[in-house]
Amino acid sequence: MSGQADKAKNLLSLHLNGRLLVLPNVWNPIGARMLEVKGFPAVATASAAIAESLGYNDGEQIKLETMLDMVGRIVRSVDAPVTADFEAGYADTLDGLQENISRLLDTGAVGINFEDSFDDSSRLRPITEQVERIKAVREAAARKGIHLVVNARADSFFAEEFSSEEERIEDAVVRSNAYIQAGADCVYPIGWGDRETLLVLRKRISAPINVLATAKTASLNELQEIGINRASYGPYVFRALLAKTSDMYDEIRESRGSNLVFESPWSGGDVSRYLKSGAE
């Protein structure tokens, strides 16, 4: 476990060094290897991309065993620390949550995204309940001798219970600070990524902050300037590639040729740079 513990410390340090940690989330081993070869210091999975790549919706709609298998494959494919999008932990009870965290750590992962909403993110868990769940995660990791890097998601901007942006921001701040007190290392007030909102969040949350990069989010340079610690891309890289794949299929089906397929494909040699030698 010493190697895994060192990777966990490394991942945590990447949130505290004053530089923006950029994580284009992956859903398979080759994507993880590509990030590592290109110099990214850590790898993050996206639960939505993993589920959607297997033909299912996000929101714990694939089996825990399936998620753990994919995370394990990704972990084994790289030397970099891997943080897994573990949704709500695949368990309602604290005992079940701790068992699942133990199983996740057995894959070699050293970080998690851990969300505080139900199902489609429109309903939030009570703060006191989520605080107890974060404490349970921390306890389960401590028993393994690993400082699991907990990125606690606050889904305030998605919830239906608020009537104004100010209420959402206030709830995100309160939740984020409570989660840090409970043992989270980083908070993820997912949603609004505009400069004005992020300046408020940065001012009122002293811990590392993760921002979801979208077309409307402040640029990476702006995030660095504001003092944001981590930027991730969720399922958007996967969905961008899926859109291109759809265009290729349409071109072929409509007998318009195969220009999109053959305009700049990689060779087998190009791909092999990111493959392991030998058999599985």
C-alpha positions in Angstrom: 0.0 0.0 0.0 3.0 2.4 0.4 3.0 3.1 -3.4 -0.7 3.9 -3.3 -0.3 6.1 -0.2 2.5 8.0 -2.0 0.3 8.5 -5.0 -2.5 9.9 -2.8 0.0 12.4 -1.2 1.1 13.3 -4.7 -2.5 13.9 -5.9 -3.3 16.0 -2.8 -0.1 18.1 -3.4 -1.3 18.9 -6.9 -4.3 20.8 -5.3 -2.0 22.8 -3.1 0.9 24.0 -5.2 -0.7 27.2 -6.5 -1.1 25.9 -10.1 -4.4 24.9 -11.7 -4.7 21.1 -12.0 -6.4 20.4 -15.3 -8.1 17.0 -15.7 -9.7 16.1 -19.1 -11.7 13.2 -17.7 -11.3 9.7 -19.2 -13.4 6.6 -19.5 -11.0 4.0 -20.6 -7.3 2.9 -20.3 -6.1 4.3 -23.6 -7.4 7.7 -22.7 -5.6 7.6 -19.4 -2.3 6.5 -21.1 -2.6 9.3 -23.6 -2.9 11.9 -20.8 0.1 10.4 -19.1 2.2 10.4 -22.2 1.3 14.0 -22.9 2.4 15.0 -19.4 -0.7 15.4 -17.4 0.2 14.7 -13.7 -3.0 12.9 -12.8 -5.9 11.1 -14.3 -9.6 11.5 -13.5 -12.5 9.4 -14.6 -16.0 10.6 -15.5 -18.9 8.5 -14.3 -21.2 9.8 -17.0 -18.6 9.0 -19.8 -18.0 5.5 -18.4 -21.7 4.7 -18.2 -22.6 6.3 -21.5 -19.8 4.5 -23.3 -21.3 1.2 -22.0 -24.8 2.3 -23.2 -26.4 3.4 -19.9 -27.3 6.7 -18.2 -25.2 8.2 -15.5 -26.5 8.2 -11.9 -25.3 4.7 -10.7 -27.2 3.0 -13.5 -24.3 0.6 -14.1 -23.3 -2.0 -11.5 -20.7 -1.1 -8.9 -18.7 -4.1 -10.1 -18.6 -2.7 -13.6 -17.5 0.7 -12.3 -14.8 -0.8 -10.1 -13.5 -3.0 -13.0 -13.2 0.0 -15.3 -11.5 2.1 -12.6 -9.1 -0.7 -11.9 -8.2 -1.1 -15.6 -7.5 2.6 -15.8 -5.4 2.6 -12.6 -3.3 -0.3 -13.9 -2.7 1.4 -17.2 -0.8 4.4 -15.8 1.7 5.3 -13.2 0.0 8.6 -12.5 -2.4 8.9 -9.5 -6.1 8.2 -10.5 -9.1 9.9 -9.0 -12.4 8.2 -9.7 -15.8 9.8 -10.1 -17.7 7.6 -7.5 -21.0 9.5 -7.7 -22.8 9.0 -4.4 -20.9 6.0 -3.4 -23.3 3.3 -4.6 -24.8 3.0 -1.1 -27.4 4.6 1.1 -26.1 3.3 4.5 -22.8 4.4 6.1 -21.7 0.8 6.5 -22.4 0.1 2.8 -20.6 3.3 1.8 -17.5 2.3 3.8 -17.5 -1.1 2.2 -17.6 0.4 -1.2 -14.9 2.9 -0.5 -12.7 0.0 0.7 -13.4 -1.8 -2.6 -12.6 1.3 -4.6 -9.3 1.7 -2.8 -8.5 -2.0 -3.6 -8.5 -0.9 -7.3 -5.6 1.4 -6.6 -7.5 4.7 -7.0 -6.4 7.5 -4.6 -9.1 10.1 -5.0 -12.9 10.4 -5.5 -15.6 12.8 -6.6 -18.4 12.4 -4.1 -21.7 14.0 -4.7 -24.4 15.2 -2.4 -27.6 14.8 -4.5 -30.0 12.1 -5.4 -30.7 10.7 -8.8 -30.8 13.5 -11.4 -29.1 16.1 -9.0 -32.4 18.0 -8.5 -32.7 16.9 -4.8 -30.0 17.5 -2.3 -29.1 15.4 0.8 -29.4 17.4 4.0 -26.0 18.9 4.9 -25.8 17.0 8.2 -26.3 13.7 6.4 -23.7 14.4 3.8 -21.3 15.5 6.5 -21.6 12.1 8.1 -21.1 10.4 4.8 -17.9 12.3 4.2 -16.7 11.4 7.6 -17.5 7.8 6.9 -15.5 7.9 3.7 -12.5 9.4 5.5 -12.7 6.7 8.2 -12.8 3.9 5.6 -9.8 5.3 3.8 -7.9 5.8 7.1 -8.3 2.1 7.9 -6.5 1.3 4.7 -3.7 3.7 5.5 -4.5 5.9 2.5 -5.3 9.6 2.5 -8.0 9.4 -0.1 -8.3 12.8 -1.8 -12.0 13.6 -1.4 -13.4 16.1 -3.9 -16.8 16.8 -2.4 -19.4 17.9 -4.9 -22.0 20.5 -3.9 -24.9 20.3 -6.4 -26.6 23.5 -5.2 -26.7 25.0 -8.7 -28.7 22.0 -10.0 -31.2 21.7 -7.2 -34.8 22.7 -7.7 -35.4 24.1 -4.2 -33.8 27.5 -4.8 -35.5 30.4 -6.5 -32.5 32.7 -7.1 -28.9 32.6 -8.0 -28.0 34.2 -4.7 -29.7 31.3 -2.8 -27.8 28.8 -4.8 -24.5 30.5 -4.2 -25.2 30.8 -0.5 -26.1 27.1 -0.3 -23.0 26.1 -2.3 -20.8 28.1 0.1 -22.4 26.7 3.3 -22.2 23.1 1.9 -18.6 23.5 0.7 -17.4 24.8 4.1 -19.2 22.1 6.0 -17.8 19.4 3.7 -14.2 20.7 4.3 -14.8 20.6 8.0 -16.0 17.0 7.7 -12.7 16.0 6.0 -13.0 16.8 2.3 -9.8 18.0 0.6 -11.4 19.9 -2.2 -14.9 21.1 -3.0 -16.7 21.0 -6.3 -19.6 23.5 -6.5 -20.6 22.2 -9.9 -22.6 24.4 -12.2 -22.1 28.1 -12.7 -18.5 28.7 -13.9 -18.7 32.4 -14.8 -16.0 34.7 -13.4 -18.3 36.7 -11.1 -19.7 33.6 -9.4 -16.3 32.0 -9.0 -14.9 35.2 -7.5 -17.6 35.0 -4.8 -16.9 31.3 -4.2 -13.1 31.8 -4.0 -13.6 34.6 -1.5 -15.8 32.6 0.8 -14.3 29.2 0.5 -10.7 28.8 1.8 -10.2 25.3 0.6 -9.2 24.1 -2.9 -12.0 24.4 -5.4 -12.8 22.3 -8.5 -14.6 23.9 -11.4 -16.3 22.1 -14.3 -15.0 23.4 -17.6 -17.8 24.1 -20.1 -18.2 26.4 -23.1 -19.5 29.1 -20.7 -16.9 28.7 -18.0 -14.1 31.2 -17.5 -10.9 30.3 -19.4 -8.2 28.2 -17.9 -6.0 31.2 -17.6 -8.8 33.1 -15.8 -9.3 30.2 -13.4 -5.6 30.3 -12.6 -5.9 34.0 -12.0 -8.9 33.7 -9.8 -7.2 31.1 -7.7 -9.2 28.0 -8.7 -7.2 24.9 -7.9 -8.7 22.3 -10.3 -10.6 22.2 -13.5 -12.2 19.0 -14.9 -14.2 18.3 -18.1 -16.7 15.7 -16.9 -18.2 13.8 -19.9 -17.6 16.5 -22.5 -14.5 15.1 -24.1 -16.3 11.8 -24.6 -19.5 13.5 -25.9 -17.4 15.6 -28.3 -15.9 12.5 -29.8 -19.3 10.9 -29.9 -20.6 13.8 -31.9 -17.8 13.4 -34.5 -18.5 9.6 -34.6 -22.2 10.3 -35.3 -21.2 12.7 -38.2 -19.0 9.9 -39.7 -21.8 7.4 -39.5 -24.3 9.9 -41.1 -21.8 10.5 -44.0 -21.5 6.8 -44.7 -25.2 6.0 -44.3 -26.2 8.8 -46.7 -23.6 7.6 -49.3 -21.8 10.9 -49.2 -18.4 9.1 -49.0 -16.1 8.5 -46.1 -14.1 11.7 -46.1 -14.6 12.2 -42.3 -13.2 8.8 -41.7 -10.2 9.0 -43.9 -9.2 12.6 -43.8 -6.7 12.2 -40.9 -6.9 8.8 -39.3 -4.1 7.5 -37.1 -2.1 4.5 -38.2 -1.7 1.4 -36.0 1.7 2.7 -35.1 0.2 6.0 -33.9 -2.2 4.1 -31.6 0.4 1.6 -30.4 2.2 4.4 -28.6 -0.6 4.3 -26.0 -1.0 0.5 -25.8 0.6 -2.0 -23.5 2.6 -4.8 -25.0 1.6 -8.4 -24.5 -1.7 -9.9 -23.6 -4.2 -9.0 -20.9 
